[in-house]
Amino acid sequence: MTELELHTLLVVTVLVAAGLTCIALFFVTAPYGRHVRSGWGPTIPAKFGWIVMESPAVLLFLKVYLAGDNAVQIVPLCFLCLWQFHYVYRTFIYPFRLRHTTNRMPWAIVCMALGFNSINAYINARWISHFGNYAESWLASPAFLFGLALFLAGWMINRHADRMLLQLRGDGESGYRIPQGGLYRLVSCPNYLGEMLEWIGWAVLTWSTAGLAFAVFSIANLLPRAIANHRWYQTEFAGYPSERKAVIPFVL
């Protein structure tokens, strides 16, 4: 088996895993965050677990990228900057902004996420810096410009939603409150909406099966999670706004 054939096999694996994950998550809500519960084996501090499971998206991605034949070309370098722009913050800054210091997550969840992020980092980094062929004119193509617009719009939505969640609690406070304002007027999980838009944008701007597989998996993972969070809000708060949808304004 050549490396390109292995790469293709892993892309297909991610797509199959996306379908299985989506089906599973409509029946079993992943046990972390507000949905954490016993019965999933040993747990570790959530902040540490988050860093461990997200770190391949930064470190392994960079290592694989730098090994590519096209790593110093301008278009792959732009892709690298966009990817790391998201993941350096998500991996090494975001966890330390969370106010909860005692939350824990199961090792099982960490290990599953670590495995996915390792495969995903490899297929995307290897494609953009080695298997993909991008002329400099790609930066002016409709696909790149539209994908970049989606990516940046998703990033802004995600970051703004996260900031509003972080501001719901003061130092030392715990518990959950109903977010208000911004896209929270329309959906319960604009942070997930933003992240899905980011990776749809990534798939378009890289125009790759690796990017497509990641976008599909992100939707398969985050859409059921958003629905579960929406139902949780409706159950926990009697006055929860009835006009809000879970993640897609006016639709779902």
N, C-alpha and C positions, 0 to 999 in steps of 0.2 A: 504494500500500500504506500503510495506516495504521500507527501505531506499535504498536498492539495486535496487528495482524496480523503485524508483524515480530517482536514478542515471542513470539507463538505459534509462528512458524516457527523461531525460535532454540531454543525449548523442545523442539520436535520434533527439531531437529538434534542437540541434546544426547542425546536418547533414542536416536536412530539411532547416534550416535557411541559411546554406551555399549555397544551390541550389537557393533559392529565392534571396539571396543577389547577387550572381553572375549574375543572369538574370537582376535584377534591375540595377546593376551598369554598364551594357552595354548600358543602356538607359539614366540613370541619374548619372552624376559624382558627388560624394560626395563633398559638398561645404566647403572644408577647404584647407589651403595651397594656391597654385597658382590658385586653382579653386574656391576660396571663392567668394560668390555672395549674393546679397540680396534676400529676399523672403523666408528665412528659420527661421524667428522669431528672438527673442533676441539673442545677441551675448555676449561673454565674452572674456577676454584676452586669446589668444591661449595657452600661457605657462601654465596659471592656469588651463585652460580646459584640457590640456594634462595630467597634474599631477592628476587631479580629476578622469579622465576616466581610467587612467592606474593603479591607486593606488590599486584596488582590486587584481591585479595580484601579488602584493607584500604582502599587509597586510592581505587580506582575505585568500589568498593562504596559508600563514604562519599559520594563526589561524586554518584553517581547517586541515592542515597537522599535526599540533601538537596535535590535538584531535584524531588522528588515533592510532589504537592499535600497528601498526608496525613503528611508527615514529622514534624510536631510532635504528632501524636496519640499517645496513651499506648500502644496496642497495637503499632503499628509501631516506636515507640521501644524497647519491650521486645525486639522481634525484633532491632533494631539492636544492642542491648547484648549479646545472646547471640552473635550472629555475630562481633562484634568481640572479645568475650571469648575466643573460640577463636582467631581469626586474628591478632590483635596478638601474642599469645604465639607462635603457630606461625611467624609471618613474621619477627619482629624479635628474639625472645628465644631460642627453641629452637635456631636455628643456632649461636649463640655458646656454647651449653652442650655442643656436641659436642666430643669430645676430639681427633678427627682434624683436623689442620690442613693436610694435604697432599692430601686426597682431591679428585678432580676429577669433573666430569660433562660429558657432551657438550652443546654448544650446541643440538643438535637437540632434545634432551629439554627443555631450558629453554624453547625457542621453542614447542614443542607445549603444554607446561604453561601458558606465559604466555597463549597463545591461548585455551585452555579456561577458565582462571581469569578472563579478561576477560569472556568471554561469560557464564560462570556468575555472576559478580558483577553484571553488568547485569541478567540476567533475574530474579535473586532480589531485588536492591535495588529495581528498578523495580516489581516486583509488590507488595512489602510496603508501599512508601511512596506508590504512585500507582494502580496498577490494582486492587489488593486493597481490600476494604471490610470493616474490622474494627470492630465496636462494642466499647465497653469491656467489655461482658459476656463477650466472647470469652475474657478472662483467667480466667474461672471455668468455661469449657466443658470437657467431658471430653476433647475433642481437644487443647486447649491443655495441660491438666494432664498428660495421659498423654504427649504429645509432649515436654513439658518434663522429665518424669521420665526418659524415654529419653535425651534430650539430655545431661542432667547425669550420668546413670549412665555413658553412653558417654565423656563428658569425664573422669570420674574414673578409669575403666578405662584410657583412653588415657594420661593423665598418669602414673598409677602404673606402667604398663608402661614408658613412656619413662624414668622415673626409675630403674627397676631396670636397664635397659640401660645408662644413663649410669654407673651405679655398678659395672658389671662391670670397667671398666678404671681404673687409677690414672693419674696424670699421666705422660705420656711413654710409656705402654704402647700397644701396637697389637695387632692380631689379634682373633679372635673367641672367645668362650667360650659355654658353654651356660647360658642364664638359668635360675635356679632360684627357686621360691617364687611365691606369688600365683597368678594365672591361668596363669603359665608352667608350672604343674604339669599343666595340662589342654591348653593349645594353644601352638603355637610363636609365634604373632603376636597376643597380646591387644591390642597397640597398634592393629592394624588392626581387630580386633573392636570396640574402643571407638569408633574413628572412624566405622565403619559405623553403629553404634547412634546416634551423635550426629546423623548426617544423616538417618537414618530418623526420629528424633525431630523434627528440623527440618521435614521434610516433613509430619509429622502436626500439629505445633503451628501451622504457617503454613497448613496445609490448601490447598496450592497445587500446580499442575502444575510450576512452577519448582522448588519444593522436592523434588517427586517425581523430577524429572529429575536433580537433583543427587544424591539418594540412590541412584538406579539407577546413575548413572555411578560413584559412589564404590564401590559393590559390584562393578561390572564391572571397575574398576581394581584394587581392593585384594584381592579374592578370589583372582584368579590370582597376584598378587604373594605373597600369604600361602602359597599352595601351593608356589610356586617356592622361597620361603625355607625352608619345611618340608623339602622335598626336599634343599635345600642342606645343612641341618643334618644330615640323615640320612646324606648322603654324606661330609661332613667329619668327623663324630664317630661313631666306631664304637659307643660306648656311649650313643648318644642315646636317651632314654626312648621305648620303643615304644608306650606308652599315650597319648602326646600326639597330638592332632589338629593340623591346620594352623591353623584359626581359629575354628571353632565347636565348643565342648566336646562330646565324645562323638559327634559327627556327621561333621565334615569337617575 
